[in-house]
Amino acid sequence: MLHHTYPDIKSHLEKINRYSDLAASKLIRNGKQYNLLVSLLLGIIKFIRMYILKLGFLDGTTGLILCINSAFGVYLKYIKTWRRVI
């Protein structure tokens, strides 16, 4: 069974932006604070977790792109919280 959650990169990035806005809003409401370094590290950790630990590399180029985009989403969520940009 094929399941295409993201029909193209544009839709994936739009979803990442929308969800990072929602998550950052929640973190800000809860009084959470992050900085640039933490934002970068959490993005890198997300990439390592998805690409290596969850074997995303087995999906080839598609897996790499999904892992990079997901890591960027995590970074974006925390950077938006840091800069209070929503």
Contact map, one row per residue, 1 for C-alpha under 8 A:
11100000000000000000000000000000000000000000000000000000000000000000000000000000000000
11110000000000000000000000000000000000000000000000000000000000000000000000000000000000
11111000000000000000000000000000000000000000000000000000000000000000000000000000000000
01111110000000000000000000000000000000000000000000000000000000000000000000000000000000
00111110000000000000000000000000000000000000000000000000000000000000000000000000000000
00011111101100000000000000000000000000000000000000000000000000000000000000000000000000
00011111101100000000000000000000000000000000000000000000000000000000000000000000000000
00000111111100000000000000000000000000000000000000000000000000000000000000000000000000
00000111111110000000000000000000000000000000000000000000000000000000000000000000000000
00000001111111000000000000000000000000000000000000000000000000000000000000000000000000
00000111111111100000000000000000000000000000000000000000000000000000000000000000000000
00000111111111110000000000000000000000000000000000000000000000000000100000000000000000
00000000111111111000000000000000000000000000000000000000000000000000100000000000000000
00000000011111111100000000000000000000000000000000000000000000000000000000000000000000
00000000001111111110000000000000000000000000000000000000000000000000000000000000000000
00000000000111111111000000000000000000000000000000000000000000000000110010000000000000
00000000000011111111100000000000000000000000000000000000000000000000000010010000000000
00000000000001111111110000000000000000000000000000000000000000000000000000000000000000
00000000000000111111111000000000000000000000000000000000000000000000000000000000000000
00000000000000011111111100000000000000000000000000000000000000000000000011011001000000
00000000000000001111111110000000000000000000000000000000000000000000000000001001000001
00000000000000000111111111000000000000000000000000000000000000000000000000000000000000
00000000000000000011111111100000000000000000000000000000000000000000000000001000000000
00000000000000000001111111110000000000000000000000000000000000000000000000001101100101
00000000000000000000111111111000000000000000000000000000000000000000000000000000100001
00000000000000000000011111111100000000000000000000000000000000000000000000000000000000
00000000000000000000001111111111100000000000000000000000000000000000000000000000100000
00000000000000000000000111111111100000000000000000000000000000000000000000000000100100
00000000000000000000000011111111000000000000000000000000000000000000000000000000000000
00000000000000000000000001111111000000000000000000000000000000000000000000000000000000
00000000000000000000000000111111100000000000000000000000000000000000000000000000000000
00000000000000000000000000111111110000000000000000000000000000000000000000000000100000
00000000000000000000000000110011111000000000000000000000000000000000000000000000110000
00000000000000000000000000000001111101100000000000000000000000000000000000000110110000
00000000000000000000000000000000111111100000000000000000000000000000000000000110010000
00000000000000000000000000000000011111110000000000000000000000000000000000000010010000
00000000000000000000000000000000001111111000000000000000000000000000000000000000000000
00000000000000000000000000000000011111111100000000000000000000000000000000000100000000
00000000000000000000000000000000011111111110000000000000000000000000000001110110000000
00000000000000000000000000000000000111111111000000000000000000000000000000100000000000
00000000000000000000000000000000000011111111100000000000000000000000000000000000000000
00000000000000000000000000000000000001111111110000000000000000000000001001100000000000
00000000000000000000000000000000000000111111111000000000000000000000001111100000000000
00000000000000000000000000000000000000011111111100000000000000000000001000000000000000
00000000000000000000000000000000000000001111111110000000000000000000001000000000000000
00000000000000000000000000000000000000000111111111000000000000000010011001000000000000
00000000000000000000000000000000000000000011111111110000000000000011011000000000000000
00000000000000000000000000000000000000000001111111111000000000000000000000000000000000
00000000000000000000000000000000000000000000111111111100000000000000000000000000000000
00000000000000000000000000000000000000000000011111111111000000000010000000000000000000
00000000000000000000000000000000000000000000001111111111100000110010000000000000000000
00000000000000000000000000000000000000000000001111111111100000000000000000000000000000
00000000000000000000000000000000000000000000000111111111000000000000000000000000000000
00000000000000000000000000000000000000000000000011111111000000000000000000000000000000
00000000000000000000000000000000000000000000000001111111111000000000000000000000000000
00000000000000000000000000000000000000000000000001111111111100110010000000000000000000
00000000000000000000000000000000000000000000000000110011111110110000000000000000000000
00000000000000000000000000000000000000000000000000000011111100100000000000000000000000
00000000000000000000000000000000000000000000000000000011111111110000000000000000000000
00000000000000000000000000000000000000000000000000000001111111110000000000000000000000
00000000000000000000000000000000000000000000000000000000101111111000000000000000000000
00000000000000000000000000000000000000000000000000000000001111111100000000000000000000
00000000000000000000000000000000000000000000000000100001111111111110000000000000000000
00000000000000000000000000000000000000000000000000100001101111111111000000000000000000
00000000000000000000000000000000000000000000000000000000000011111111100000000000000000
00000000000000000000000000000000000000000000000000000000000001111111110000000000000000
00000000000000000000000000000000000000000000011001100001000000111111111000000000000000
00000000000000000000000000000000000000000000001000000000000000011111111100000000000000
00000000000110010000000000000000000000000000000000000000000000001111111110000000000000
00000000000000010000000000000000000000000000011000000000000000000111111111000000000000
00000000000000000000000000000000000000000111111000000000000000000011111111100000000000
00000000000000000000000000000000000000000010000000000000000000000001111111110000000000
00000000000000011001000000000000000000000010000000000000000000000000111111111000000000
00000000000000000001000000000000000000100110010000000000000000000000011111111100000000
00000000000000000000000000000000000000110110000000000000000000000000001111111110000000
00000000000000001001000000000000000000100000000000000000000000000000000111111111000000
00000000000000000001101100000000000000000000000000000000000000000000000011111111100000
00000000000000000000000100000000011001100000000000000000000000000000000001111111110000
00000000000000000000000000000000011100100000000000000000000000000000000000111111111000
00000000000000000001100100000000000000000000000000000000000000000000000000011111111111
00000000000000000000000110110001110000000000000000000000000000000000000000001111111110
00000000000000000000000000000000111100000000000000000000000000000000000000000111111110
00000000000000000000000000000000000000000000000000000000000000000000000000000011111110
00000000000000000000000100010000000000000000000000000000000000000000000000000001111111
00000000000000000000000000000000000000000000000000000000000000000000000000000001111111
00000000000000000000100110000000000000000000000000000000000000000000000000000001000111
